[in-house]
Amino acid sequence: MKGFRLAIFLLALFSLSAMADENTALAKEYPELQQLLLAHDIVQARVYEEISLANGSNIAAIGQRVLLETLAELKESKNSHYHSAGDHSAMLGPHRVFESRAIPGLLGVVRGNYNADQVSTALADVGNLPPVAVEALQKGRQFIELLIEIYINPVFEDKKAAVALAVENYLQDDLHSIAPKPKSDELLSDHPWAYAFNAGFPQLSGLTWASQWLKIGALELLVTEPDAESRKQAIAHLLELYNEKINRQHGSLVSLPTDIPTSPVIAPTFLEMHPSAAYIIDNLELLKVVIGDILAHPEVEDRWQEIELAVQNYTDKTRNFSDETEYLYYTLRGGIYNAGGPARGGLNRPDRNWSREQSENPHISIGSQPSPP
């Protein structure tokens, strides 16, 4: 009977935009975090829109030519793998004029207040994504919202069972659910339009990655903090770190992540406790990056068709997978600092100049972390 009640409650949450419900535990305990997480999808939609507007402008030719030259250089680099060198001067991309115009409005979006209707239609309203992509991204957002609610809401006594059920329910929609195992890095780094998002629009990509860092950082803290008071303090510090990342210094955003935040880098404990859920979250973010590449590359002829193919690749549950150890090394290759740093902070310089021993044998102490509350 207890398991049946849990299933009914989870299905009820799946039927709405959980974080937009003022009665959720997240809304009651962490209203600022709730609004920032709601803003993530709207920021993502606006970023996609700004990229399309830039490429459609009659003054974009110079930036597009510079981007193509940059991409040609990256293609020759054997070790790029979508990872950056952490050089924040690279924030001045080839479309810097468009980015500088867009950033103030996007920062306003980050600070806005939103409801379920606004968030649920944000991606569709932009009009540059095929329906299958909109649906996949929306279902992914709802899935992550539910994971956060599970760890905050005391009604879920058995957190592990609740997350497992959430994953099971999510995967029932095979067409729109992201695969629960790590996808091959080739889907991200070797497709024809790879690197165009970050190389062409580094501030826009960095802004979306800051929101992703906040999202998976919150999950990491929620599963590791032993009690409500320490959790509240940890989330407050997380919000301070996020605000620092999106703070403009000398008119520019220089503290944004330059690499894609993923679970092995930012939320290793959550990955160990709930690997399927963590891989879904990571694959979902990588899909967003690939979509950004397709929108940003000036030579794509049929963007909808390419985006539909990308969605198919990441929702496919049968192929294009990576060995878990290889995936760990791959995601850590860009460095923890470049991906935004640990959820608790404490890393104030790039870590990519560590010794080979440190780089190839990353120390992630996740086996001794406390059990979920």
C-alpha positions as CSV (number, residue, x, y, z in Angstrom):
1,M,0.0,0.0,0.0
2,K,2.8,2.4,0.8
3,G,4.4,1.8,-2.6
4,F,1.1,2.3,-4.3
5,R,0.6,5.7,-2.5
6,L,4.1,6.7,-3.6
7,A,3.4,5.8,-7.2
8,I,0.2,7.8,-7.2
9,F,1.9,10.8,-5.7
10,L,4.7,10.7,-8.2
11,L,2.2,10.5,-11.1
12,A,0.3,13.5,-9.8
13,L,3.5,15.5,-9.7
14,F,4.4,14.4,-13.3
15,S,1.1,15.8,-14.5
16,L,2.1,19.4,-13.6
17,S,5.1,21.6,-13.6
18,A,6.2,20.7,-10.1
19,M,8.4,23.7,-9.3
20,A,5.7,26.1,-10.5
21,D,3.3,24.8,-7.9
22,E,3.3,27.1,-4.9
23,N,2.4,24.1,-2.7
24,T,5.6,22.2,-3.4
25,A,8.3,21.8,-0.7
26,L,10.8,23.6,-2.9
27,A,8.5,26.7,-3.3
28,K,8.0,26.8,0.4
29,E,11.5,26.3,1.6
30,Y,13.6,27.8,-1.2
31,P,11.5,30.3,-3.2
32,E,14.6,32.0,-4.7
33,L,16.0,28.7,-5.9
34,Q,12.6,27.7,-7.3
35,Q,12.4,30.9,-9.4
36,L,16.0,30.6,-10.7
37,L,15.4,27.0,-11.8
38,L,12.1,28.0,-13.5
39,A,14.0,30.7,-15.3
40,H,16.4,28.1,-16.8
41,D,14.1,26.9,-19.5
42,I,13.1,30.5,-20.4
43,V,16.7,31.5,-20.6
44,Q,17.4,28.5,-22.8
45,A,14.6,29.4,-25.1
46,R,15.7,33.0,-25.3
47,V,19.3,32.0,-26.0
48,Y,18.1,29.8,-28.9
49,E,16.1,32.7,-30.2
50,E,19.0,35.2,-30.0
51,I,21.2,32.8,-31.9
52,S,18.6,32.5,-34.7
53,L,18.2,36.3,-34.8
54,A,21.9,36.8,-35.0
55,N,22.3,34.3,-37.9
56,G,19.4,35.9,-39.7
57,S,20.8,39.4,-39.5
58,N,22.2,41.0,-42.6
59,I,25.3,42.1,-40.6
60,A,26.2,38.7,-39.3
61,A,28.5,37.7,-42.2
62,I,31.8,38.8,-40.6
63,G,31.0,36.9,-37.4
64,Q,30.0,33.8,-39.3
65,R,33.2,33.8,-41.3
66,V,35.3,34.2,-38.1
67,L,33.2,31.3,-36.5
68,L,33.9,29.0,-39.5
69,E,37.6,29.8,-39.2
70,T,37.6,29.0,-35.5
71,L,35.7,25.8,-36.1
72,A,38.2,24.7,-38.7
73,E,41.0,25.2,-36.1
74,L,39.1,23.3,-33.5
75,K,38.5,20.4,-35.8
76,E,42.3,20.0,-36.2
77,S,42.8,19.8,-32.5
78,K,42.7,16.2,-31.4
79,N,42.1,16.9,-27.7
80,S,39.4,19.5,-27.9
81,H,36.4,17.2,-27.2
82,Y,34.2,20.3,-26.7
83,H,36.3,21.3,-23.6
84,S,37.7,24.7,-23.3
85,A,41.1,25.9,-22.0
86,G,39.3,28.0,-19.4
87,D,40.5,31.2,-21.0
88,H,37.7,33.7,-20.3
89,S,39.0,36.1,-22.9
90,A,37.3,33.6,-25.2
91,M,34.0,35.1,-23.9
92,L,34.5,37.7,-26.7
93,G,33.1,35.6,-29.4
94,P,32.7,36.3,-33.2
95,H,29.2,37.5,-32.5
96,R,30.1,39.7,-29.5
97,V,28.0,42.6,-30.7
98,F,24.9,40.5,-30.7
99,E,25.8,38.9,-27.4
100,S,26.4,42.3,-25.7
101,R,23.0,43.4,-26.8
102,A,21.3,40.3,-25.6
103,I,22.9,39.7,-22.3
104,P,21.2,42.6,-20.3
105,G,17.8,41.3,-21.3
106,L,18.8,37.7,-20.5
107,L,20.0,38.7,-17.1
108,G,16.6,40.3,-16.6
109,V,15.0,37.0,-17.5
110,V,17.1,35.2,-14.9
111,R,15.7,37.5,-12.2
112,G,12.1,37.3,-13.3
113,N,9.2,35.6,-11.6
114,Y,7.4,32.8,-13.5
115,N,4.5,30.5,-13.4
116,A,3.8,27.1,-14.9
117,D,2.2,28.4,-18.1
118,Q,5.1,30.7,-18.9
119,V,7.7,27.9,-18.5
120,S,5.8,25.2,-20.2
121,T,5.4,27.2,-23.4
122,A,8.8,29.0,-23.5
123,L,10.6,26.7,-25.9
124,A,7.6,26.3,-28.2
125,D,7.0,30.0,-28.4
126,V,10.4,30.7,-29.9
127,G,9.4,28.7,-32.9
128,N,12.8,27.4,-34.0
129,L,12.6,23.9,-32.5
130,P,10.7,20.9,-33.9
131,P,7.9,19.6,-31.7
132,V,9.8,16.4,-30.7
133,A,12.7,18.6,-29.3
134,V,10.3,20.8,-27.4
135,E,8.5,17.8,-25.9
136,A,11.8,16.1,-25.0
137,L,13.2,19.2,-23.3
138,Q,10.0,19.8,-21.4
139,K,9.7,16.3,-20.1
140,G,13.4,16.5,-19.1
141,R,12.7,19.7,-17.1
142,Q,9.7,18.1,-15.3
143,F,11.8,15.0,-14.5
144,I,14.5,17.1,-12.8
145,E,11.9,19.1,-11.0
146,L,10.5,15.9,-9.5
147,L,14.0,14.7,-8.4
148,I,14.5,18.0,-6.5
149,E,11.0,17.7,-4.9
150,I,11.7,14.1,-3.8
151,Y,14.7,15.2,-1.8
152,I,13.1,18.2,-0.2
153,N,9.6,16.9,0.5
154,P,9.5,14.7,3.6
155,V,6.5,12.7,2.2
156,F,9.1,10.7,0.3
157,E,10.6,8.7,3.1
158,D,12.5,6.3,0.9
159,K,14.4,8.7,-1.4
160,K,16.1,5.9,-3.4
161,A,12.9,4.1,-4.2
162,A,11.2,7.4,-5.1
163,V,13.9,8.3,-7.6
164,A,13.9,4.8,-9.1
165,L,10.2,5.1,-9.6
166,A,10.6,8.6,-11.1
167,V,13.1,7.2,-13.6
168,E,10.8,4.3,-14.5
169,N,7.9,6.5,-15.1
170,Y,9.9,9.0,-17.1
171,L,11.3,6.3,-19.4
172,Q,7.8,5.1,-20.3
173,D,7.6,7.8,-23.0
174,D,10.3,6.2,-25.2
175,L,10.1,8.8,-27.9
176,H,10.7,11.8,-25.7
177,S,12.8,10.4,-22.8
178,I,16.5,10.7,-22.7
179,A,18.6,7.5,-22.4
180,P,19.6,6.6,-18.8
181,K,23.2,5.5,-19.7
182,P,26.1,7.8,-20.7
183,K,26.1,8.6,-24.4
184,S,29.2,8.5,-26.5
185,D,31.2,11.8,-26.6
186,E,31.1,11.4,-30.4
187,L,27.5,12.6,-30.5
188,L,28.7,15.8,-28.9
189,S,32.1,16.4,-30.4
190,D,32.0,14.7,-33.8
191,H,28.8,15.7,-35.4
192,P,29.1,18.1,-38.4
193,W,28.2,21.3,-36.5
194,A,30.1,20.6,-33.3
195,Y,31.5,23.5,-31.2
196,A,29.5,26.2,-33.0
197,F,27.4,27.0,-29.9
198,N,30.3,27.6,-27.5
199,A,32.7,29.1,-30.1
200,G,30.1,31.3,-31.7
201,F,28.2,32.5,-28.6
202,P,30.4,31.9,-25.5
203,Q,28.5,34.2,-23.2
204,L,25.1,32.8,-24.2
205,S,26.3,29.2,-23.8
206,G,28.0,30.1,-20.5
207,L,24.8,31.6,-19.2
208,T,22.9,28.4,-19.9
209,W,25.7,26.4,-18.3
210,A,25.6,28.5,-15.2
211,S,21.9,27.6,-14.8
212,Q,22.8,23.9,-15.3
213,W,25.5,24.2,-12.7
214,L,22.9,25.6,-10.3
215,K,20.5,22.8,-11.0
216,I,22.9,19.8,-10.6
217,G,24.7,21.6,-7.8
218,A,21.4,21.8,-5.9
219,L,20.9,18.0,-6.4
220,E,24.3,17.3,-5.1
221,L,23.8,19.3,-1.9
222,L,20.3,17.9,-1.3
223,V,21.6,14.3,-1.3
224,T,24.6,15.0,0.9
225,E,23.5,17.4,3.6
226,P,22.6,15.4,6.8
227,D,19.8,17.7,8.1
228,A,17.5,20.6,7.2
229,E,19.6,23.3,8.7
230,S,22.8,22.4,7.0
231,R,20.9,22.0,3.8
232,K,19.5,25.5,4.1
233,Q,23.0,26.9,4.7
234,A,24.4,24.9,1.8
235,I,21.7,26.1,-0.6
236,A,22.2,29.7,0.5
237,H,25.9,29.4,-0.3
238,L,25.1,27.8,-3.6
239,L,22.9,30.8,-4.6
240,E,25.7,33.2,-3.6
241,L,28.1,31.3,-5.9
242,Y,25.6,31.3,-8.7
243,N,25.1,35.1,-8.3
244,E,28.8,35.6,-8.6
245,K,28.9,33.7,-11.9
246,I,26.3,35.8,-13.5
247,N,27.6,39.1,-12.2
248,R,28.9,41.4,-14.9
249,Q,32.4,42.8,-14.2
250,H,33.6,45.7,-16.3
251,G,30.6,45.2,-18.5
252,S,31.4,41.6,-19.3
253,L,30.5,38.2,-17.9
254,V,33.9,36.7,-17.0
255,S,32.9,34.2,-14.4
256,L,30.6,32.0,-16.4
257,P,31.4,28.3,-16.9
258,T,33.4,27.7,-20.0
259,D,32.7,24.0,-20.0
260,I,29.6,21.9,-19.7
261,P,28.6,21.1,-16.1
262,T,28.0,17.3,-15.7
263,S,27.3,15.0,-12.8
264,P,30.7,13.4,-12.5
265,V,32.2,16.9,-12.2
266,I,29.6,18.8,-10.1
267,A,27.4,16.1,-8.5
268,P,29.5,13.0,-8.0
269,T,27.5,11.8,-5.0
270,F,24.2,12.1,-6.8
271,L,25.8,10.1,-9.6
272,E,26.9,7.4,-7.3
273,M,23.5,7.2,-5.6
274,H,21.3,7.5,-8.7
275,P,23.3,6.8,-11.8
276,S,20.4,6.4,-14.2
277,A,18.9,9.7,-13.2
278,A,22.3,11.4,-13.3
279,Y,22.9,10.1,-16.9
280,I,19.5,11.3,-18.0
281,I,20.3,14.8,-16.7
282,D,23.7,14.9,-18.4
283,N,22.5,13.5,-21.7
284,L,19.7,16.1,-21.6
285,E,22.2,18.9,-21.2
286,L,24.4,17.5,-24.0
287,L,21.4,17.4,-26.3
288,K,20.8,21.1,-25.5
289,V,24.4,21.9,-26.5
290,V,24.0,19.9,-29.8
291,I,20.8,21.8,-30.5
292,G,22.7,25.0,-29.8
293,D,25.4,23.9,-32.3
294,I,22.9,23.3,-35.0
295,L,21.2,26.7,-34.5
296,A,24.6,28.5,-34.3
297,H,26.4,27.0,-37.3
298,P,25.8,29.2,-40.4
299,E,25.9,26.4,-42.9
300,V,23.1,24.1,-41.7
301,E,20.5,23.8,-44.4
302,D,17.7,22.1,-42.6
303,R,17.9,22.9,-38.9
304,W,14.7,21.1,-37.9
305,Q,15.8,17.8,-39.6
306,E,19.2,18.0,-37.9
307,I,17.7,18.8,-34.5
308,E,15.2,15.9,-34.9
309,L,18.2,13.6,-35.6
310,A,20.0,14.8,-32.5
311,V,16.9,14.1,-30.3
312,Q,16.7,10.7,-31.8
313,N,20.3,10.0,-31.0
314,Y,19.9,11.0,-27.3
315,T,16.5,9.3,-26.8
316,D,17.8,6.0,-28.4
317,K,18.1,3.4,-25.7
318,T,20.0,0.9,-27.8
319,R,23.2,2.4,-29.2
320,N,25.8,5.2,-29.1
321,F,26.8,4.5,-25.4
322,S,30.1,5.2,-23.6
323,D,31.8,3.0,-21.1
324,E,31.1,4.6,-17.7
325,T,34.8,4.9,-16.8
326,E,35.6,6.5,-20.2
327,Y,32.6,8.9,-19.6
328,L,34.1,9.8,-16.2
329,Y,37.5,10.7,-17.8
330,Y,35.8,12.5,-20.7
331,T,33.7,14.8,-18.5
332,L,36.5,15.5,-16.2
333,R,38.9,16.3,-19.0
334,G,37.7,19.9,-19.2
335,G,38.4,20.5,-15.5
336,I,36.1,21.1,-12.5
337,Y,36.9,24.8,-12.4
338,N,35.9,25.4,-16.0
339,A,32.5,23.6,-15.5
340,G,31.7,26.1,-12.7
341,G,33.5,24.6,-9.7
342,P,32.3,22.4,-6.9
343,A,28.8,23.0,-5.6
344,R,30.2,24.1,-2.3
345,G,32.9,26.3,-3.8
346,G,36.5,26.3,-2.8
347,L,38.1,26.0,-6.3
348,N,39.4,29.5,-7.2
349,R,41.8,28.6,-10.0
350,P,41.8,26.3,-13.0
351,D,42.7,22.7,-12.3
352,R,43.8,21.6,-15.8
353,N,47.4,22.2,-15.0
354,W,47.5,19.4,-12.4
355,S,49.9,16.6,-12.8
356,R,49.2,13.7,-15.1
357,E,48.6,11.5,-12.0
358,Q,46.0,13.9,-10.7
359,S,44.3,14.3,-14.1
360,E,44.2,10.6,-15.1
361,N,43.2,9.4,-11.6
362,P,40.7,12.0,-10.4
363,H,40.0,11.7,-6.7
364,I,36.3,11.8,-6.2
365,S,35.5,10.6,-2.7
366,I,31.9,9.6,-3.1
367,G,31.8,6.3,-1.3
368,S,32.0,7.8,2.2
369,Q,29.3,10.5,1.7
370,P,26.3,10.4,4.1
371,S,23.2,8.5,3.2
372,P,20.2,10.4,1.8
373,P,17.9,11.8,4.5
